[in-house]
Amino acid sequence: KIDGCDVMKILRLRSGPRVGEILEKLFEKVVAKEIPNEREILLNKLSEMKNE
């Protein structure tokens, strides 16, 4: 429900492997049912990562 553009915008990253790594990390959390696959929740999770 989110893509690399969302990751780059929120985390202020340039295109590159890091973007894919972050998407993969979120995907794994969704598959493990740690977080729901809902856009707003995933965007909030990205925002939390920005503050880490």
C-alpha positions in Angstrom: 0.0 0.0 0.0 3.1 2.3 0.0 5.9 2.5 -2.4 9.5 3.8 -2.7 8.3 7.3 -3.4 6.6 7.4 0.0 9.7 6.1 1.7 11.9 8.7 -0.1 9.5 11.6 0.7 9.0 10.8 4.4 12.6 9.8 5.2 14.1 12.3 2.8 16.2 9.7 1.0 17.4 9.4 -2.5 16.6 6.5 -4.7 18.8 3.5 -3.8 19.1 0.2 -2.1 18.2 1.7 1.3 14.7 2.4 0.1 14.2 -1.2 -0.9 15.6 -2.4 2.4 13.1 -0.2 4.3 10.2 -1.5 2.1 11.3 -5.1 2.7 11.5 -4.5 6.5 7.9 -3.1 6.5 6.7 -6.0 4.2 8.2 -8.6 6.6 6.3 -6.9 9.5 3.0 -7.1 7.5 3.6 -10.7 6.6 4.3 -11.5 10.3 1.1 -9.7 11.2 3.0 -7.3 13.4 1.4 -4.4 11.6 -1.7 -4.3 9.3 -1.2 -3.6 5.6 -3.0 -0.2 5.7 -1.5 2.9 4.1 -2.0 5.2 7.0 -0.4 2.8 9.5 2.5 2.1 7.2 3.0 5.8 6.7 3.0 6.4 10.5 5.5 3.6 10.9 7.8 5.4 8.3 7.4 8.6 10.3 8.5 6.7 13.5 11.5 5.4 11.6 12.4 9.0 10.7 12.5 9.9 14.4 14.7 7.0 15.4 
